[in-house]
Amino acid sequence: MGYSDNERIWATRLADAAAFHREHGRLPSVRRSADDTELRLARWLQTQRANDRLRTLRLDRRRQLELKLPDWDRNPRGPLHPASTHNPQDEPPAL
């Protein structure tokens, strides 16, 4: 399998994930997968997220994901580090 084959497969997965999102109104999910197609797409998205975290996802691919699946990089289980409700401006001034 050559470079162009890999490019074609990646582009096909992106198109399939975007079609799934349009049809179902959500991203493919490993937990909610109803069939093998959704599971395959969910795992592909997990791989893209992992590559992005490792900074090995090519910039052109990241841009394509952002264009076709704007919420692709969100953590499906919620934020890794919940936003703090602590606001330093709410503290009394230092003496």
C-alpha positions as CSV (number, residue, x, y, z in Angstrom):
1,M,0.0,0.0,0.0
2,G,1.6,3.3,-1.1
3,Y,1.3,6.8,0.1
4,S,-1.6,7.7,-2.3
5,D,-3.5,4.6,-1.0
6,N,-3.1,5.9,2.6
7,E,-4.2,9.3,1.5
8,R,-7.3,7.9,-0.2
9,I,-8.2,5.7,2.8
10,W,-7.8,8.7,5.2
11,A,-9.9,10.9,3.0
12,T,-12.6,8.2,2.7
13,R,-12.7,7.8,6.5
14,L,-13.1,11.6,6.9
15,A,-15.9,11.7,4.4
16,D,-17.6,8.7,6.1
17,A,-17.3,10.3,9.5
18,A,-18.7,13.6,8.2
19,A,-21.6,11.8,6.6
20,F,-22.3,9.9,9.8
21,H,-22.3,13.3,11.7
22,R,-24.8,14.8,9.3
23,E,-27.1,11.8,9.4
24,H,-27.0,11.2,13.2
25,G,-26.3,14.7,14.5
26,R,-23.3,13.4,16.6
27,L,-19.9,12.0,16.1
28,P,-19.4,8.2,15.9
29,S,-18.9,6.7,19.4
30,V,-17.3,3.5,20.6
31,R,-19.8,3.4,23.5
32,R,-22.9,4.1,21.5
33,S,-21.9,2.2,18.3
34,A,-24.9,0.5,16.8
35,D,-22.9,-1.3,14.1
36,D,-19.4,-2.1,12.8
37,T,-19.3,1.0,10.6
38,E,-19.8,3.3,13.5
39,L,-17.3,1.5,15.6
40,R,-14.7,1.7,12.8
41,L,-15.3,5.4,12.4
42,A,-15.2,6.0,16.2
43,R,-11.9,4.2,16.5
44,W,-10.5,6.2,13.5
45,L,-11.5,9.4,15.3
46,Q,-9.8,8.2,18.5
47,T,-6.7,7.6,16.5
48,Q,-6.8,11.1,15.0
49,R,-7.3,12.6,18.5
50,A,-4.3,10.6,19.8
51,N,-2.2,11.6,16.9
52,D,-3.1,15.2,17.6
53,R,-2.2,15.0,21.3
54,L,1.1,13.4,20.3
55,R,1.6,16.2,17.7
56,T,2.0,13.6,15.0
57,L,-1.2,14.6,13.1
58,R,-0.3,16.5,10.0
59,L,-1.5,20.1,9.9
60,D,-3.4,19.6,6.6
61,R,-5.3,16.7,8.1
62,R,-6.1,18.7,11.2
63,R,-7.5,21.5,9.1
64,Q,-9.6,19.0,7.1
65,L,-11.0,17.6,10.3
66,E,-11.8,21.1,11.6
67,L,-13.5,22.0,8.4
68,K,-15.6,18.9,8.0
69,L,-16.1,17.9,11.7
70,P,-15.7,21.1,13.8
71,D,-16.1,19.2,17.1
72,W,-13.9,16.3,16.2
73,D,-11.2,17.0,18.8
74,R,-13.5,17.2,21.8
75,N,-13.1,14.5,24.4
76,P,-16.3,12.4,24.1
77,R,-16.1,11.6,27.8
78,G,-15.9,15.3,28.8
79,P,-12.9,17.5,29.5
80,L,-9.8,15.8,30.8
81,H,-9.5,18.5,33.4
82,P,-12.8,20.0,34.4
83,A,-12.9,23.7,34.3
84,S,-12.1,25.2,37.7
85,T,-14.9,27.3,39.3
86,H,-12.3,29.1,41.3
87,N,-11.8,32.7,40.3
88,P,-8.8,34.4,41.9
89,Q,-10.6,37.8,41.5
90,D,-13.2,36.5,44.1
91,E,-10.5,36.3,46.8
92,P,-10.1,39.1,49.3
93,P,-7.1,41.3,48.7
94,A,-3.8,40.3,50.3
95,L,-2.9,42.2,53.5
